[in-house]
Amino acid sequence: MRLVTWNVLWRFAPNWRAREAAILRVLDELKPDVVALQECWNAPGRGSQADVIADNWGMFAAYLAPSLPPVPEPVETSDQAGIEMGVGLVTRWPIRAIRRHDLPVSHRQIPPAALEARIDHPETPFEVIVAATEWEPAFADDHLAQTSALAQLLAAPSSVPRFLLADLNCDASQAEFAPLATGTIADTWELGRGDARTMTLSSAVPFAPKEAVKEMDRRIDHILVADATSVEVSETFVVDSPSHGVYPSDHFPVVADVRIVR
C-alpha cells in the first residue's frame, strides 16, 4: 500500500484554492491508499479538506480539531472566517474506529489533537496516528513532551501494525525527535533507503516560512512504524516540484510504499 503524509497549509496564502487544485493533481498522480493531512481545513457543518479529497476518489475520511498552528486572529481573508485547523485522514478502506488524543501543552491554552484510527484493510487491519507538533523555539519543552507522547502512543501494545504519519517539526538529528528513535520504532524513510539529503520544508519554496529557522531545509515530516519487522518498505520519496507552476504547499508530501508482512 502507498502511505502519504502531507502538511497542506490550511487556507493560508498564497491562493489556497489554486493550491488545493494542485494538491488534488499530485494525489491523483500518486494514487495513495492512505493520506494523512496536517493543517487540514474544516468548515463546520459543511465538511473538511479530507472530505474533499476522499470524495474525489470514493474513499473514506476522518477529521479532528484543533491542531497547530492556531487559526489567525483576526483572520487574514474572509474565507478563513469560521474555518477550523485540524488533522485529517483519507483512506481507501473503511475506518473501523477513531480515538482522540490530546497532546500535552503548558504554553498554549488548547492542546492539539492527534487522530488515531483503525483501518479495515481486507487482509490485515492496521492503525495510524495523524498529528502535528509544536514548532516555536520558545515552546521547545512542549515540543519534546508532544513527541514523547506520540512515541508512547505509537509503541502502545497492539495486535496490528501501527504507523505514525506526522509533521513533527524536527528531523532525526534534533533533540525533539529522540523519543521516537528508541525501542522498535523505525522510520520508513530509512527502511526504504530514502535519500538522506531530502528535505520536506525547503527554502526553495517562495512562500516557505523563513522565520522557521529551526525546521527549515530539513526532513521534518515523517512516516514511522511501531515495529520494523512488521513491514517491508520498497520505496520512499517526496514530491518537491510544482504542479502546473503551483507549489501545493510549503511542505512536500512524504510517500512510503509499504507491505505488511504479518
Phi and psi in degrees as a GROMACS rama.xvg file:
@    title "Ramachandran Plot"
@    xaxis  label "Phi"
@    yaxis  label "Psi"
@TYPE xy
-108.396  121.55  ARG-2
-104.633  139.875  LEU-3
-133.166  135.226  VAL-4
-122.602  138.43  THR-5
-154.614  122.732  TRP-6
-82.5996  114.088  ASN-7
-103.213  11.6844  VAL-8
64.9771  32.2644  LEU-9
42.0357  -137.104  TRP-10
-109.138  30.1606  ARG-11
-72.3667  160.914  PHE-12
-67.6067  154.979  ALA-13
-90.9632  144.51  PRO-14
35.2448  77.2724  ASN-15
-62.4638  -28.2332  TRP-16
-68.6603  -42.1036  ARG-17
-66.323  -37.9758  ALA-18
-65.7335  -40.4458  ARG-19
-64.7742  -37.7616  GLU-20
-61.2456  -37.9451  ALA-21
-68.7314  -38.5532  ALA-22
-57.8154  -45.9453  ILE-23
-64.82  -37.5509  LEU-24
-64.4468  -44.2438  ARG-25
-62.7432  -45.2357  VAL-26
-65.7116  -33.8742  LEU-27
-63.1394  -36.0045  ASP-28
-74.2147  -37.6171  GLU-29
-74.1551  -32.5748  LEU-30
51.3545  59.2409  LYS-31
-75.516  159.953  PRO-32
-96.9475  -29.3029  ASP-33
-139.159  131.378  VAL-34
-127.166  123.376  VAL-35
-101.554  133.602  ALA-36
-118.834  128.967  LEU-37
-109.862  154.271  GLN-38
54.3171  46.3136  GLU-39
-86.912  130.202  CYS-40
-84.4567  155.265  TRP-41
-144.584  128.965  ASN-42
-101.076  100.469  ALA-43
-51.0665  130.28  PRO-44
85.4823  -11.1564  GLY-45
-121.745  -12.499  ARG-46
113.895  169.079  GLY-47
-115.333  172.822  SER-48
-62.7759  -32.672  GLN-49
-61.4268  -38.7125  ALA-50
-64.8548  -41.2623  ASP-51
-58.4305  -47.4977  VAL-52
-65.4614  -46.4104  ILE-53
-61.5466  -41.0984  ALA-54
-63.8108  -28.3164  ASP-55
-66.1411  -29.2045  ASN-56
-127.203  17.5544  TRP-57
63.7411  39.9148  GLY-58
-105.593  -174.325  MET-59
-111.696  148.543  PHE-60
-135.646  153.041  ALA-61
-144.195  157.762  ALA-62
-152.82  143.104  TYR-63
-139.784  146.107  LEU-64
-135.551  161.33  ALA-65
-87.8013  173.306  PRO-66
-141.441  -172.165  SER-67
-104.64  149.412  LEU-68
-78.348  170.307  PRO-69
-63.5797  149.746  PRO-70
-63.9138  134.199  VAL-71
-63.3219  140.372  PRO-72
-131.17  118.088  GLU-73
-71.9636  163.812  PRO-74
-63.8635  154.032  VAL-75
-85.2821  -30.1623  GLU-76
-140.201  160.701  THR-77
-64.8621  -30.2667  SER-78
-84.0904  8.47736  ASP-79
-93.8647  -14.4874  GLN-80
-63.6728  127.4  ALA-81
76.2606  7.97158  GLY-82
-98.1612  130.924  ILE-83
-83.4686  162.685  GLU-84
-115.621  125.408  MET-85
-152.709  -167.018  GLY-86
-114.942  143.772  VAL-87
-128.39  161.409  GLY-88
-139.453  132.818  LEU-89
-127.031  132.882  VAL-90
-144.237  147.915  THR-91
-70.9282  -24.1995  ARG-92
-111.894  156.532  TRP-93
-58.6851  149.125  PRO-94
-95.3442  114.108  ILE-95
-77.3191  -40.2938  ARG-96
-154.792  150.12  ALA-97
-127.995  137.889  ILE-98
-126.855  144.352  ARG-99
-102.887  136.846  ARG-100
-127.986  123.277  HIS-101
-86.0408  123.36  ASP-102
-78.8505  149.382  LEU-103
-68.7493  142.19  PRO-104
-139.355  149.185  VAL-105
-129.036  -14.2328  SER-106
-105.512  -38.0049  HIS-107
-92.6738  155.091  ARG-108
-77.9098  -30.5752  GLN-109
-119.177  126.378  ILE-110
-75.4764  142.186  PRO-111
-74.1082  147.663  PRO-112
-94.8387  142.116  ALA-113
-107.143  137.691  ALA-114
-102.083  120.507  LEU-115
-109.507  131.838  GLU-116
-139.082  143.57  ALA-117
-99.7417  128.593  ARG-118
-107.748  131.498  ILE-119
-87.7595  66.0817  ASP-120
-62.7345  137.752  HIS-121
-63.6023  -23.549  PRO-122
-102.088  -46.7919  GLU-123
-140.933  106.091  THR-124
-58.1767  151.482  PRO-125
-148.028  168.028  PHE-126
-122.349  145.753  GLU-127
-129.809  149.038  VAL-128
-121.563  128.257  ILE-129
-114.668  130.035  VAL-130
-157.47  162.117  ALA-131
-136.044  139.442  ALA-132
-111.08  173.443  THR-133
-59.2773  153.295  GLU-134
-132.722  -18.7757  TRP-135
-64.9733  126.238  GLU-136
-56.0336  -34.1228  PRO-137
-69.7377  -16.219  ALA-138
-109.757  32.6753  PHE-139
-60.4849  -29.5702  ALA-140
-66.4891  -39.8196  ASP-141
-66.7199  -39.7569  ASP-142
-56.2689  -49.0547  HIS-143
-66.3108  -39.5642  LEU-144
-63.0303  -36.1234  ALA-145
-72.2569  -42.6035  GLN-146
-67.1502  -31.8209  THR-147
-65.2835  -42.4673  SER-148
-64.4005  -39.9927  ALA-149
-67.0621  -36.0404  LEU-150
-62.4439  -41.2533  ALA-151
-65.5554  -41.0977  GLN-152
-62.7423  -46.0081  LEU-153
-64.5175  -38.2627  LEU-154
-87.4815  0.838722  ALA-155
-60.4302  145.825  ALA-156
-55.6511  135.288  PRO-157
-153.987  148.053  SER-158
-86.0638  -3.67634  SER-159
-131.243  159.831  VAL-160
-60.5605  147.615  PRO-161
-130.411  138.971  ARG-162
-126.277  146.961  PHE-163
-113.372  121.914  LEU-164
-118.256  110.994  LEU-165
-154.164  150.73  ALA-166
-89.8477  102.19  ASP-167
-92.3116  -5.53156  LEU-168
53.1772  32.7363  ASN-169
-162.16  153.206  CYS-170
-102.479  178.42  ASP-171
-67.0844  -14.092  ALA-172
-87.5818  -9.27799  SER-173
-96.6857  153.526  GLN-174
-60.215  -34.1157  ALA-175
-67.5654  -20.4368  GLU-176
-82.2661  -17.318  PHE-177
-52.6563  -41.5082  ALA-178
-60.667  -23.3668  PRO-179
-93.7077  3.98651  LEU-180
-110.951  27.2141  ALA-181
-124.661  167.285  THR-182
64.2435  -141.939  GLY-183
-93.321  -4.29643  THR-184
-58.8348  134.8  ILE-185
-132.843  152.445  ALA-186
-94.3869  119.468  ASP-187
-61.2029  -25.4199  THR-188
-59.7789  -44.3392  TRP-189
-73.728  -38.5447  GLU-190
-62.5195  -32.9305  LEU-191
-91.9709  9.47863  GLY-192
57.014  44.7889  ARG-193
-68.5764  154.464  GLY-194
-64.6904  122.677  ASP-195
-65.5384  -18.1687  ALA-196
-85.8547  -4.24348  ARG-197
-67.197  142.404  THR-198
-125.718  152.267  MET-199
-112.782  -14.4977  THR-200
-122.288  107.075  LEU-201
-118.077  137.107  SER-202
-69.7828  -8.36504  SER-203
-72.2332  -20.4001  ALA-204
-75.8224  125.379  VAL-205
-57.1933  -32.0548  PRO-206
-105.591  19.7663  PHE-207
-60.8068  143.337  ALA-208
-74.0492  93.5482  PRO-209
-61.8747  -20.2687  LYS-210
-74.1457  -12.6861  GLU-211
-84.2574  62.4921  ALA-212
-66.7158  -28.4045  VAL-213
-69.0639  -28.418  LYS-214
-107.73  -16.7228  GLU-215
-65.9155  142.092  MET-216
57.2851  43.0117  ASP-217
-135.851  162.136  ARG-218
-91.3258  93.2832  ARG-219
-105.59  -3.93751  ILE-220
-107.644  135.56  ASP-221
-139.703  149.448  HIS-222
-120.93  105.963  ILE-223
-109.508  154.066  LEU-224
-126.263  142.358  VAL-225
-65.645  -30.1349  ALA-226
-144.516  113.391  ASP-227
-60.5306  -26.4116  ALA-228
-75.2444  -9.10964  THR-229
-88.2167  -6.05651  SER-230
-140.071  158.778  VAL-231
-119.872  133.884  GLU-232
-114.316  115.914  VAL-233
-87.5179  -29.3128  SER-234
-160.64  145.891  GLU-235
-136.597  142.428  THR-236
-163.511  169.003  PHE-237
-118.865  160.626  VAL-238
-106.012  105.475  VAL-239
-113.186  15.5999  ASP-240
-114.523  154.949  SER-241
-65.9459  158.698  PRO-242
-109.614  115.804  SER-243
52.2836  38.9463  HIS-244
83.3503  3.31258  GLY-245
-117.831  123.656  VAL-246
-74.1079  122.244  TYR-247
-66.3365  -27.8417  PRO-248
-158.318  172.363  SER-249
-79.8714  -16.0329  ASP-250
-101.275  151.49  HIS-251
-95.0129  141.464  PHE-252
-70.2758  141.587  PRO-253
-101.322  132.911  VAL-254
-122.157  134.814  VAL-255
-134.302  125.983  ALA-256
-94.7853  114.416  ASP-257
-126.539  141.94  VAL-258
-121.993  126.692  ARG-259
-78.1033  132.048  ILE-260
-112.838  9.15312  VAL-261
